[in-house]
Amino acid sequence: MKLDYKEIGRRIAHRRKQLGLKQATVEEMADIGEKYLSCIERATSTPSTEVLMRLAIALDTTPDEFLVGTVRQQDEAWRDVAELLGRAIAGSHWSVAKDSKSLITRNAATFRFVEEGKYRMVYGMACSPREGEPISGDTCTVQTGLPGQVIMSLSDGMGSGRSASEDSEKVIELTQRLLETGFSARSALKLVNTVLLLAGTEQNPATIDLCCIDLGTGVLEAMKLGAVPTFILGREGVEFLEAGGLPMGIVQNAEPVLMSRKMWDGEKIIMISDGILEAMPGEHKEETFMEFVSNLSGGNPQELAEQILAFASGLSDGGVVDDCTVLVGTVLERG
């Protein structure tokens, strides 16, 4: 087999950049001459087998990755290992943790797998800024990287436009960081509230709405500070989880309201900002919204989110009077 040294150099450079290493650092780790790696990557020098082995060790991979590009087969290798774990522990589903090592090499190493759980989530989102504003003051995200759970988050900044957007983004970003470091959702919200109070006039109040879904049990825990109700489209119709209270950053000892519910296969979680609810006609806006949701046809979460946004936008004759955001998640049992 004739070796393509241009391709080998490209693969070495790609792996080095993937690890965020400079050429001089790798040269020192592999104990090769100064500027030699640059020549290899540009295919102006031909590396020996020994040099390729040294580079593979320095870059935490195998020479095969450089010679034939086996890195593209790593996903298949992980799936095989995960499947073996599932067979060994009957009735379980496993995947490699996102913070684990990503390459199987000849070097001894520890790899971490996480159980995927009985359920999985699919989701969709749709948003529209207030009429005349370039961006929405709402921020929503879905965190899927936490072990055994998915967290849907929605924050509504005070007012609209760029300033409100920055406020809600800060709330979501700080909450996510706390959750990723191991804080419970309740503790995270209380800490974020304290941070906003300390920030004073630099940070305007913002609502926060969290839905934490345990993928092992299917239990939903919803926590709110100043947010509008969360709606559940379930087997027996539409229900809502409601919590009053002030937005974050107003009172010191704000307590997030915790609500819990078991979710079943195919049931949907619908999170909205107050712009959606305020667009509903009549005095009993929650009931109007529930009636509309109950008559929605099937479809995936993205289609449902877009239908809800279109309905709310169509009710505003003079244009959308507030930022409108819809976040929909469907709980599905693994087959």
N, C-alpha and C positions, 0 to 999 in steps of 0.2 A: 504494500500500500504506500503510495506516494504521499508524503506529508505536505500540507499546505501551511507554510510557516507564517504567511500573512494572517491566516485565520487563527493560528495558534497564538500569535502576538495579540490579535484582537481579543481573544478569549481571556488571556492573561490580564490585559488592561481592563477588560470589563469586570473581572472578578476583583481586581485591586480597587477599582473605583466603587464597586458595590460595598466593599468593606471600609471605604473612606480612608485608604492608606496612600501616602505619597510614595513615589518611586524610590527615594533615598531610604525611606523606612523599610521597605520590602527588601531592598538590596542589603541592608544591614542584617535583617532577620534571616535572609537566605545565605548570608556570607558570600556574596558575589561582588564583583568589582563595581566601582562607581560608574554610573552612566550605562552600565551593561544592560540593565532592564529596559532602558529607553530604546536601545538598539534592538532588543528582542521584540518589544512591542511594535516597533516600526518595521520588523523583518529585515533589518540590515545586518543582523548577526544570527547565526544558527545555534540554539542552545543544545547542550549535550543532555543525555538522559539524566545524568546526575544533577545538572542545573534545574531541569524540569521537576525532579523530585524535591529539591530544596525549595523551589518556588511553590510547589503544591503544599508542602508542610507549612510554609510561611503564610500562605493564603487559606489555610484550613480547608483543603479540598484534596482531590486525587489527580494524578497526571492525566487520567482519562478525560477529565473535564476540559483540559487544554487540547488534548489530541483529537478527541471525537465529540466534545461538547455534551458529555453525559449529564451535565447539570439540568438539562431539559427533562431528564427522566426522574428527577428527584420526587416530583409530585406522585408519580406512580409508585415509587418505593415507599413513600409515607402512607399511601392508601393501603398498600399490602400489609404494612406493620399494624396500621389501625384496624384492619379487618381481622388480623390474627388476634389482637387484643379483644375484639368483639366476640370472637369465637371462644376464647378462653374464659371470658366473663359473659355468660349467656344473657342475651337480652339487652346488651349495652352497645352504645355507639361511641367511637373515640376519634379524636383528631389531634394533630400535633399542636401544642400551645403556640400562640403567635409570638411569644417571647422566648421560645426555645431555639436551639441551634437549627439551622435550616438545611445543613448538608451532612450526609452520611459519608464519613471518610474512614481511612484506615486507623486514625488516631482514636484512642479511648476517649469517650465523652459521655455525658449524661444528657438524655433527651426527655422532654416532659410532654406527656399527653394529657388531654382533658376529656372528660366524658361529655358528650354532646347533649345528653338528656333525651327524654321521651318526646319532647316537642321542639319545633323550630318556628321561626318567625319570618314572615314576608311583610313588606311594608311599602307604603307610597306616601308622597307628600305633594302639596300644591299650595302656592301662596301668591298673593297679589298686594302690592303696596297701595297706600291711600292715594286717591286721585290727586295728581299733581306732584307726587313725591317720586324720586328716582329709585329708591330702595325701600324695602319693608323694614319696620322697626321690630318685627318678630324674628326670633331665631329658633330653629328646631333641629334636632339631631337624633340619630339612633346609634347607640353604642352596642356593638356586637362583639367586642374583643374581651369582655369580662368573662371569667370562667362560669359557665352554667347559667348565664342570665343575659337578657337583652334589656336595655334601658332606653325608653323613649322620652325625650325631653323637649319642652316647649317653654319659651320665655317671651313675654310681651313687654317691651320697653315702654316707658311712659312717653306719650306723645307719638310722633311718627317721624319718618325720615332717618337721615344718617345718625343723628345723635341718639335716637331711640334704638337704632340697630346696634350701635357700639355698646350701649348699656346692656342690652339683652345678650349680646355675644359674650361680654365679660362674665355675666352670670352663668351662662351655659359652660363656658370654658373652665371657669374655676370649679364648678360643680363636677365636671367630668374629671378634672385632675384629682380631686379629692376621692372620687369613687375609684379611680384607677389605682390609688395608693392604699386602698383597703378600708376607707371610711364607709360606714353604713349610710344609706340614703338620708335617713333622718339627721344623723350627725353632720353630714355634708351640707345639708340645707341650713342648719343652724349656724354653722361656721361661715357660710357664704353671707348669711344675713348679718352676722357680726362684722365681717369685712366691709360690707356696704355701709354700715353705720359709721365705722371708723373712717371711711373714705369721705364722709360728709357731703359737701356740695360738689365734689368731683364726680360723684356717681348718683344718678337719679334712681328712684325706686323702679323695680321691675318685678313682674310676677314670675313664678317658677312652677312648672307642672311636670312631675316625674311619674312615669309608669314603669315599674320594675317587674319583669316577667321571669319567673323561675322556670327554666327549660326542663328541669327534672320533674317538677310537680304540676306545672301549668298554673301556679298561683300568681295572681296579679296583685301587687302592692302599689297603690297610687298615693302620692304625697303632693300636697299643694300648699303654696303660700300666695294667696291673692288671685289664684287662677279660676277660670270658669269651669263648669262641670266637665267631666270626661264621660263619654257615652259608650255603652257596650251594646253592640248588635249581636244578640245571642240567640239561643235556641227558642226562648220563650218571648222574643220580641226585643224591644229597646228599653234599656234602663240607664240611669245616670248616677255617677258618683259625684256628689257635690260637697264643696267645702268653702266656707266663707273666709274671712280674715283679710288682713292688709297685705299689700305687696311687700317684697323684701326691702330692707333698708329703712324702715320707718320706726318700728319699735324694737327694743333690745331683746326682749325675751319671747320673740315670735316662735310659736310651736307649730311645726308642719302638721297638717291634719293627715292621718294615715287611714286609708281604706283598703280593705282586702277582699278579693273575690277569686274563686276558682274558675279558670277559663277552660273551655272544652274545645275539641277539634272543630275548626272552622269559624269560631267566634271572633268578632272583630272589636278592636279598641279604636275609638275615634276621639282624638284630641283636637281641640280648636282654640283659636284665640278669640278674644271678646268681639272682634270685628265681625266674625261669622254670626255670633249669637245676636249682636245688636242689629244685624240686617234683617232678622226674622220679624215678620209683621205681628202686630197685636201686643197685648200685655204679657201673655204667657209664652215667652219666647222659647223656653226649654221644651214645652209641650209641642210647639209648632215644629221645632227642629226634629224632635223625636218622631213626629208623624211623617215628616219628609224622609228621614232615614229609614223608617220601617217600610216605606214603599219603594226603596231603591232596588233595582234589579241586581243580579249577581255581579260578577266582575272581580278583577283583582284589586288589591288595595290602591294602586295608583289610579285606576279608573274611578273608584269610589271617591277618592280625594278630589279628583278633578270635577266630578259631578256635583259634589257638595259646594266647592268653590264657585262653580258656574251658577248654581242656584242662588247662593248668597249675593253674588255680583249682579245677577239679573234682577234682584229686588230693589236695587239702588238706582232710582231714576236719574239722579243727578251725579252719578258716578260713585265709586267706592269711597265711603266717608271715613273708613278706618282701615288699618292694615288687617288683612285676612289670611289666616294660615290654617291648613288642615293637615293632620298627620294621622294616617290610618295603619294599623298593624293587625295582621291576621295570624292567629295561633293555629298551627297545623301539627297533627300527630305524625310522627315518623312512621313510614310504612314498613 
